[in-house]
Amino acid sequence: MLDDMTSRLTDRITDPGLLPVKGDFSGDGRLAVRDPATGELIAQVGISDATGARAAVDAAQTAFAGWSMTLPQHRAQVLHRWHAMILDAKEDLARIMVAEQGKPISEARGEIDYAASFVQFYAEEALRPNIEGVTSHLPDAEMELWREPVGVAALITPWNFPCAMITRKAAAALGAGCTVVIHPSAETPLSALALSELARRAGFPEGVVNTVIGDAATIVGEWTADARVRALSFTGSTEVGRLLYRQSADTVKRLVMELGGHAPFIVFKGADLDRAVTEGIKAKFATSGQDCLGANRFYIQREIYDEFCAKFTAAVQGLTLGHGMDDPDIGPLIHDRQIDKQNAHVQDALAKGARLLTGGGVDQDKGPLFFQPTVLADVTDEAAIMSEETFGPVAALSVFDDEDEVFARANATEYGLVAYVHSLDPRRIYRATRALQYGMVAVNRTKVTGAPIPFGGMKQSGIGREGARQGLEAFTEIKYICRDWG
């Protein structure tokens, strides 16, 4: 079970009386939460059914009338209090995350800072939307554009960033004046419930923030069919995103979706090779590779290919595996389906001519969910790993000869979230950033995200943007007023 320090925050959040959590999800109305590193039972959480999902919307709809009409300054004050409480609870939140998600404690602490930054940003951004005047084209008419909150917003969040994906969505929606119903992944309910408890303590009125744990198809299905839910924001796989897109069509919801990624990592000759290796490790192995921004396909120009392979492999062999509280480089994967996918991709690539440079399987000494950091060389485009998101610690290296070839190969995917480019030639950098069909391009670095930037992708990697002012505007409608004073 969670230790005494962490339970100071969680002693209320597993109580089914706190939220609408009746129903039968696991046979006894409880969801078992286990540490992926050890398999240990750490908590049992009360869960909801369709009735609870509807009750959450009832509460959010009732609260919307009051919350949407509060002054932006008041909404900002509550958000600022939530931000301060998240930072005050940083260590507890990080330990909860390690326990249920498995990531190293330093990464978990970093995620809490990242999560809190969205709350602070949108506390300030809530003050900025203004009525905009329009130069009239009609005699005696006065014209204005108002931004108004869209209504109840459903937020569907994943397990790999269980705090940051909630705050990136919720803070924007709340700052805009919306009320929210949140459905986190069943793998990581404790982080979501802890944030919900802190929101309650921060002073959000009853019904403004509602977190519902339960079967995703049941809970989210209720929300996509409910016309009172006017916006839906989802982070997850492209496959599930397509399903939610279809389910939301009948009620014509506002959609914001951050879907799958399949990032190319391109290194040109003349690049700073040591830096490319260092940044490549970050881009591939953060969050144990379970990151939509994770580099999936490494394209290395022929002249430097062998040297990059050697240096990258040596760096990977120095990575450590272990329980998140020991702060290794790589923790466990979230469940056995992730392990199955890594094995399938490795074996498929080897069968199609790839070479295994290091790793290649489960580290049995660590446990069944610890997959060795793996490097495959000479991976062909026919290998599944070159067209499917791996979402794990397997790096696929491939050689290329010229720009036209690598841009075409990098773009030959339904995904378009982020691309990484390493070069010191400014003209080549310009050509690459123009040619790559991705919503975000990182040049000679890996870290690009943050509250002030519009996060999102092209093609089937998503719809809309999160973060920046665009993230708040996604939860607003424009109302046009044309006024004649008589």
N, C-alpha and C positions, 0 to 999 in steps of 0.2 A: 504493500500500500504506500501512498505518498507519505513522506515524512511529516513530522509535526510542523516544521516551518512552512512548508508548502500548503499544508492543510488549513492554515490560518485563512487562506484565500478560498480554498475549495470546500470548506465545511458546509457552506450553504448551496453550492452550485450543483451538488449531486442530489439535492432534495427535490423530489418530483413536485412538491408543493410550491416551489418558486416559480415555475413556468407551466404552461399547459402541456403536461407530459403524461397524459393517460393513454392507455392503449396497450397493444401487445406487439412488441417488435422481436424479442428474443425468446418468447415463450413464457416469460414471467414478468413482462413489462419493464425489463431492465436491459441495458446495453453494457456488456463487459468491455472494459478498456484495458488493453494489455501493453506492456513494455515490449516493443519489437526486438530489443536486444536480448531479452531474457525470457520472454513469454510470460512473465509474472503478471498476475492480475493486480492492477493498480487502483481501479475504481469500478463501480457499477452505477450507471446513470439512468435515471428515469427517462422514458421515451414517450413520444406522442404518436397518435394515429391521425386519420383524416379529420376527425373531430377537433383535435388539438390544432391542426393546421388552420382550419377555418376559424377557430377561436382566436388565434394570433392575428388573423386578418381583421376580425371583428374589432379587436382591441386597437390595432393600428389605424383602422378607418375612423373609429371613434376619436382617437387622439389627434388625428390629422387636422381637424378643424381648428383646434387650439394651437397646436405646434406651428402650423403653417402661417398663422397670423401673429406669432410672437415677433418682436423686433429682432432683426438680425444681431443686434448687440447682445441680446439675451441668449440667443442660440450660441453665439461665439463664447460667451462666458461659461456655459455648460460644457462646451467642447474643450475649452481650456482646462476646466477642472478634470475632465476625463483624461486629458493628456497628462496632467500632473499626477493623477492617480496611477496611470499605467507606468510611468517612470518610477514612482515610489514602489510599485509592486514588481519592478523589473526582474529581480532575482527569483521571486516566486513564479512569475509567468514563464521565465526561461526554464526553470526546473520542471514545471508542468509540461512544457513543450518537449523537453528531452525525454521525459517519462513516456509520453504517448506517441511521439513522432520519431524520436531516435537521433535527431541531429546533434552534433557536438555542441557542448554548452556555450562555447564562444560564438558559434553561429546563432544559437538560440538568443543569446543576449543581444547580438547584432540585429536580429529580427525584431526584438521588442523595441529597440531604438528606431528602427525603420518603421514599424507599425505606429509608434507614437508620433513620428514626424508627419504622418498624414493627418492625424487629429489636430495637431498644431497648425498645419498649413490651412486646413479647411475651416478652422476657427477664425483665421484671418481672412480667408477668401469669402466667407459668408457675408462679410461687410461690403464686398466690392461690387456685386451686381447692381447696376443703376438703371433707372428709367432712361431710355434713349429717345431723344427727339428725332423726328423725321421731317425733312424739308417738305412742306405740303405742295402737292400738285393740284389741289382743289381750292377754289376760292373760299375764304372764311372758315377753313377747316384747320384744326390743330391735331397733330398726329404724334402718338407716343408708342413705344414698344416696352412692354413690361415683361420681366422674367418671373414666372410663378412656379412653385413646386408642382411636380407632376402628380403626386399623390402617394399612395402606399407603394413602396419599392421592395421587391423580393431579392435577396442577396444570397447566392449559392456559392459556397466557398470550398476550396480543396484542402487536402491534408498536408501538402508539402510546405506551405507557408500559412499555418493555421491562425496566426494573429494578423499579419500584415495584409492578407487578402480581405479580412473583415474590415479593418480600419480604413483601407484604401477606398472601399465601397461605402461603408456606413458613414464615415465622417463627411464625405462629399454629399451623400443623400441628406443627412441630418442638417448639414450646413445650408443646404438649399431649402430646407423647410419640409422635407418629406419625413414620413415615419417608415420604419423598416421592419420586415420579418426576415430573419436570418436562418438559413439551414446550412450548418457546417458538415463536413465529412464525418461519417460514422467512425472513422479511425481516430479523429482528433476532436472529440466533443468538449473536452475539459478546457482547452484554450478558449474556445468560443464562449462557454458558459462563464469562465472567469472574466472575460472582457465584458460580458453582459452584466455581471454583478458589479463590476467597477463603474459601468455606465449608470446603474441604479444609484450607486453611492454618489456619483457626480451630480445627480439631480435631474436627469431626464425624466419627464413626467411619465406616469403609468401609461403603457401602451405605445410609447414612442419607439422603444427598442424591444423587440421580441425575438427570442432565440428558441428554435424548435428542433429537437433531436428526434430522429426516427428514420424509417425507411425512405430513401430518397424518392423513389417512384411515387410513393403515397403522398408524402408531404409536398414535394414540388409539383406533382400532378394536380393537386388541389389548387395551388397558386397559379399555375399557368392557365387553368380553366376559369379562374375567378376574375371577373371584369373589374372588380375593385382594386386589384393589383395592377397598377398602371405602368410599372417599369420592372424589368428583370435584369439583374446583372449577374453574370456567371463567369467563373474561372474554372476551366477543366478541359477535357479532351474535345477535339473537334467532333468526334462521333456523338458525344452527348450534347454538344452545342447544336448540332443539326437537329437532334430530337427536340430540344427545347424551343428552337426556332419554329419548328412545325407546330408544336403544342401551343405556342403563343400566338399563332396567326389568327385564330378565331376571335381573340379579344384585342388584337392589334396593339400589343404592348410596345413600349419603348424598350429596346434591347441594347445592352452593352455586354459584349462577350470577348473575353481573352481566352483564346483556344490554344490548340497545340502549337508547338514549335519544333523546328528541325534545322537548327542553326548551322550554317556553314562557317568554318574557321579557315580563312585563306591566308597563307603566308607566301609572299613574293620574295624572290631573290633580292638581296640588298636590304632586307628588313633586319632589325636588331634581333638576331636569332635567340639570344638568351632571354630577352624580354618576351618574345613570342612564346617560348617554352613556358616561362613563368605564368604568363597570362592564359596560355592554353590549359594549364593545370587548373587555374581558377575557373575558367569557363566550362570545363568538363566535370570537375569533381566536387564543386560546392554542392551542399545538400545531398551528398553521396550520388551526385549525378541526377537527382530527382528534381529537376528544375526545367520549366518550359524555356528558359533562356540558355539552357545547357548546350554547349557545342556538341553536335552529333556527328558531323562530317568534317574531317580535317583535310583540306586540300593544300598540298605543299609543292612549290615549284621544283622541277626536276633537279636543278643545279644545287639545291640545298636539301633535298629530300632525305638522303642518307644521314646527313649530319643532324637534321631535326629529329629523325626517328631515334637515333642513338641518345641524344640529349633528353628528349621527351620521355623515353622509356626509363632512363636512369632516374629522372625526377619522379616518375610514377612509382618506381620500385622503392623510393624513400617514403612514400605515404604510409601512414599508420591507420589501422582499423581498431575499433574498440567501442565500448559503451560511451554514450555521449557525455556522461559526467566525468569521464577520464580525459575529455577534450582531445580525441584523436582527429586525424584529418578526415576520416570517413567513418560514419556510423552504419547501422543496419539499414537495409531496405525496409519498406513499410509492411510488406506482406509477401507471401510466397508467389503470388502472381508476378510480382516484379522480378523475383529470382528466375522464374520460368522464362520470362521474356529475355533476360540477359543470356541465359543458357541457349535459348533458341537462336538469338542473333549471333552469338559467337560461333556456334556449330554451323549455322548456315553460311557465314562468311568464310570459315575454314574450308567448307565443302566446295566453295566457289573460288578457291585459290588464294585466300588471304593467309598471311603468316602470323602466328601468335608470338608476340615479343615478350609479353609478361602477363601474369594473371591467368584468367580463363575459366574460373569456377568459384564455387563456394569455399570460403575459408572454414573448414570443418572445426578447427580449433576454437574459432570465435563463436560460431553458432550458425543455425540454418539460414538466417537472413543476412549474413555478412558475405557480400560478393567481393572477390578480390578486384582491386583496381586493375583494369585490363587494357592492353594496347594491341590492336590488330594493324598490321601493315599490308600494303598492296591490296586493299579492299576494292573490289570492282563495283561498278554501279549496279550490277545485277543483284548484289547482296541485299537482303532485306533491311539491314541496318542503314543503308544509304537512302532508303525511301520511307522508313518507319521510325517514329520517335522511340528511342531506346529507353530514356528515362531511368538511366542507371549508370554505373561507373565503367562503361566500356567505350573506349575511344577508337574510332575507325579512321585510319590514315590512308590517303590516296595521293598519287602523284599527278601533276598537270604540267603542261608545257607553256601555254600562252593565255593571255587575258580572255580572249573570246571563248576559249574552251572552258575555262573555270567559271566565267560568269554564266554561261549556258547551263553547265552542270549544277551550279549553286541554285539557279532559278528553276530547275526542273523538278518542282515539288508543289503540292497544293498549299504548303505552309509559307508564311512570310512574316514571321515575328521579328527576329533579330539576326543580323549577320555580323561576323567579326573579320576585320581586315588588318593585316600587318604589312606595312610598307613604309619606306622613308621617302618615296618619290611623290611629290605633291600632285603632279599631273595624273599619276596612276591612282592615287587616293581619290581624286576628283572623279575620274572615270568609274572607279569601283562604286563610289557612293551613289552615282547616278544610275549605274547599270543594275545594281542589286535590287531586286523587288521585295524589299523588306521594310516594315514600318520603322525599324530602328537599325542603325548601323554604328558599330563601335570600331573606332580606328586606333590601333596600337594600345588598346586597353580593354578591360572586361567590364568593370563597373560603370554602368550608364544610368541606372534607375534612381529614382528619388521622387519625393512629393511634387517638386516643381515641374516635372517633365510629363508630357502626354504619352503614357504607356499604351502600346497596342500594336497590332499587326495588320498586314495586308492579306489578300486572298482569303483562305480558309483558316487563318490564324486569328480571326476576330472581327468584331464590329465595334466601332467607336473607340474612345480613349478613356483611360483612367489616370488620375493624377492631373496636375496643373489646373488651370481654370476650366479646361474642357471637361474634366472629371465632374465638376459641380454642375456645369451647364447640361450634362447628360441627364440630370434629374430635374430639369426645368422645361417648361413650355413657354413659348413666346406668345404673348397676347398683344394684339394690335388694337389700339384705341384711336378712333377717328371722332373728334369732338367739334361740334358747332355750337357756339355759345348763344346763337339766336340774335 
